Amino acid sequence: MTTQNDNLSPNESMQLINSMINQAKNRFSENGFLYLVWGWLIFICSILHFIFLKLNLFKHPEIVWTSCWLAVIFQIVYLSKRKKKEKVKTYSENIVNYIWVSFGICMFIVVIIMSRFNNWSLMNSIILLLYGTPTFLSGISMQFKPLIIGGIICWGLAILSVFIQPVYVLLLLATAVFSAWIIPGYILSSKYKLQNK
């Protein structure tokens, strides 16, 4: 039994292959959800930490950042559930996942190094630098300009952070995640919903 594809000319076969590649490239399986979760969490923590410091409300204002551990647990559960539902994963999706795993490992190592030497003064500047790398690389892998621009903004803010008082670097963190994760997250969410109607 022959199928319709058996009768395609070489030219038609090439057109079919090109169209399938373009569909795969333009498919947004990334729904932006985790960008929004982490973006809003870090945005809120940065602002609260800044307010607590400026108003001297708590002895340890950095306590707000412990909420990130809850987000880590939530992310693990969310990704494991999502993995069970996935039918196919593209090469670029795998690359993006490994980029973010590398970022998580780097963040963990930075925290260990900073705590070992008890030198937290440059922590937020280094975090801004680290935010830029996976954001930029994810944007390149997904061919998604808002993430590329967001990564570049993070790097620019990392440079700016060494010229201002440390307390104000918290506001740069909020600016970074707003431009690098929150805005792209909403754009990804919108594209995902349009494609999956």
N, C-alpha and C positions, 0 to 999 in steps of 0.2 A: 504494500500500500504506500503510495507516494503522498507527500504533503505538498502544500502550496509553496513552501520554501524551497523544495527541490527544483522548481521551475524558474528560480530567480537567475537573472543574468549576473555576471561578475560585478557589473556596475551597480545593479540593484542590491546585491549582497553587501557591497561596501557602504551604500547609503543606509541600509538597515543597521549595519554594525555601528556606523557613525551616529545614527539616531539613538541607538541603545546607550552608547557611551555618553552622549550629551544628556540623556535623561538621567543616567546615574550621577553625572557630575552636578546636575541642577537639583537633584533630590535632596531636600533638607530633612534628614532623619533627626537632626539635632533640634530639639524643641525649645531650647533656651532656658529650661526650667532651673537647672543647677546654677547657671550663670546668675539668674535672678535670686535664687536662695542665698548664695554666697555674697552676691553684690549687696543685697539689702541688709544682710546680717552684718557684714563688715562696715557698711555705711553707717548703720545705727550704732554699732559698737564704737566706731571712731568718734562720732558726734557726742555720744554719752561720755566717753572717756575724756574728751576735751572739756565738756561742761563740768564734769566732776572735778577735774584738775583746776579749772579756772575759778570755780566757786568753792573749792576746798571742801567738798561735801563728804568725801570718804577718805579713810586712811589709806586704803588700797584701791584706787579707782580702776586699776587694770583688771580687777575682778570680772568686769563685763566681758572680757575676752574668753572666759571659761565656757561661754555659750557656744563657742566654736566646736567644742568636743561633742555637744549634742548634734550639731550640724554634720559632723563627721559620721556619727552613728546613723543619722537619718539618711545620709548619702549612700552609705554601704547598703542599707536596707532597700532604698529606692533603686539603686543600680542592680542589685541582685534580682529584684522583681522584674525590672525592665529587661534584663538579660534573658529571663525565661520566656518573655513574649517575643523577643527578636527572632526573625526568620533568617535574615541575611545581614551580614555586616560588611561594609565596604572597606577597602584597604585604607582609605583616608580616615575613616572612623576609628580604625585600630590605631593609626598613627596618633590621632588627637588624644585617644585614651592614654597612650604611653607618654605623651607630652605632659599630661596632667598628673600622671603617676610620678614622673620625674620631678615635677614641681612640688608635689607633696613631700617627697623624700628630701628635697633641698630645703624646704621650710623646716622640716623636723631637725635636720642637721644644723641649720642656722640657730635654732632655738637651743639645742644642746651646747653649741660653741659659745653662744652669748651667755648662757647660764653658768657655764664652766668658768668663764673669765669675769663674770658678773659685770659685764659692760653692755648696757642696754641702750646707750646713747645713739648708736647708729642703726639700731634694730629696724625702725620704720623706714629709713632710707634704703636699707638692704631689701626689705619686703617690697617696697615700690619697684626696685630693680627686678626682683624675682617675679612680681606680678606681670611685668611687661613681656617677659620671655614666652611663657606658655600662651598668653593671649595673642601675641604677634604670630607665633608659629601655628596656632590653631586657625587663625585667620588665613594664613598662607595655605594650609592644608585644605581648608574648606572653601578657599577662594571667596572669602567673606570680608569685605573692606572695613566694616565697622570694628571688627576685632583687630585687624591690622592697625587701624588708626588708634584704637584703645591701647594697644601695646606700646605704640610710639609715645602716646601721652604719658603712660606710666614711666617710661624711661626719662622723659623730660622732667616730670615731677620728682623723680629720684635725684636728678642733678640739682633742681631747685631746692630740695629738702636740706642740702648741706649749707645753704646760705640763710636759713631762717631758724628761729628758736624751735627747739624740739617739740614744744607743746603744739605749735602750729602745723607740724608735720602730720598730726592726726587729721587735720582738715584736708591736707593733700591726699591722705589715704582715702578719705571719703570721696574726694574729687576723682581719684584714680578709679575706684570701683564703679562710680557712677558712669564714667565715660567708657571704661573698658569692659564692664560686665552687665550693668543694668540696662543701658541703652541698647547694646547689641543683643542682650537677652530678650528684650521686648520685640526687637526686629525679627530675631530668630523664631520667637513664639508666633508672631503674626504670619511669617512665611510658612511655618509648619502647619498652622491651622488652615491656611489657604490651600496648601497642597493636599491636605488630608480631609477635605470636605467630602 
